[in-house]
Amino acid sequence: MADNLRQDTLFTGLTRPQMFAGVTYSYFVINAVIAVELFLVFKSWWVLPVALVIHGLGVVLCLHEPRFVDLWLTRVRNCPRVRNYSLWRCNSYRP
């Protein structure tokens, strides 16, 4: 019976999201938009180290779960706060 099982190798490179500089492409774009907006608001170069720290945080998070931005966006989109959240301390899916 065990000889009849067929095994295929799963290439994780084909299942991972598109990465750029150690983070997912969507995280990289979000980080770039935040950095540009901060630079335009404050007109100072101190924004560059802040963007690098945010990028470093993203690299650490992507090592654990590469799709954390997509998962968070899906959670925010599909699980909004319900009116009685303060009473039950939980959300529910949108019907």
C-alpha positions in Angstrom: 0.0 0.0 0.0 2.8 2.4 0.9 4.5 1.8 -2.4 1.5 3.1 -4.3 1.7 6.7 -2.8 3.0 9.3 -5.2 5.1 12.2 -3.8 5.9 15.4 -5.5 8.4 18.0 -4.3 6.9 21.4 -3.4 9.0 24.3 -4.5 8.5 27.0 -2.0 9.8 29.6 -4.4 6.7 29.1 -6.5 4.4 29.6 -3.5 6.0 32.7 -1.9 4.8 36.2 -2.8 6.9 38.5 -4.9 9.8 39.9 -2.8 11.9 43.0 -3.1 14.8 43.8 -0.8 13.7 41.1 1.8 10.0 42.3 2.0 7.0 41.7 -0.1 6.4 44.1 -2.9 3.2 45.5 -1.3 5.0 46.2 1.9 7.8 47.9 0.0 5.4 50.1 -1.8 3.6 51.0 1.4 6.9 51.9 3.0 7.9 54.0 0.1 4.6 55.9 0.1 5.0 56.6 3.9 8.6 57.7 3.5 7.7 60.1 0.6 4.7 61.5 2.5 6.8 62.1 5.6 9.5 63.8 3.5 7.0 66.1 1.8 5.4 67.0 5.2 8.5 67.6 7.2 11.0 68.5 4.4 13.8 66.8 6.3 16.3 64.0 5.6 15.7 62.3 9.0 12.9 60.5 7.2 15.4 58.2 5.5 16.5 56.4 8.8 12.9 56.1 9.8 12.1 54.4 6.5 15.1 52.1 7.0 13.8 51.1 10.5 10.3 50.4 9.1 11.9 48.4 6.3 14.0 46.4 8.9 10.8 45.7 10.8 9.2 44.4 7.6 12.2 42.1 6.9 11.9 40.6 10.4 8.1 40.1 9.9 8.6 38.6 6.4 11.0 36.0 7.8 8.2 34.7 10.0 5.2 35.2 7.6 5.8 36.6 4.1 2.1 37.4 3.6 1.5 39.3 6.8 0.5 42.5 5.0 -2.0 40.7 2.8 -3.4 38.8 5.8 -3.8 42.0 7.8 -5.5 43.8 4.9 -7.9 40.9 4.4 -8.7 40.9 8.1 -9.3 44.7 8.2 -11.5 44.5 5.0 -13.6 41.5 6.1 -13.8 41.8 9.9 -14.9 45.3 10.7 -15.6 46.4 14.3 -19.1 45.5 15.3 -21.3 47.8 17.3 -21.2 45.8 20.5 -17.4 45.1 20.4 -16.9 46.8 23.8 -19.4 44.3 25.3 -18.2 41.1 23.7 -14.6 41.9 22.8 -14.7 40.2 19.4 -15.5 40.9 15.8 -17.7 39.0 13.4 -17.5 38.4 9.6 -19.5 40.6 7.4 -22.6 38.7 6.2 
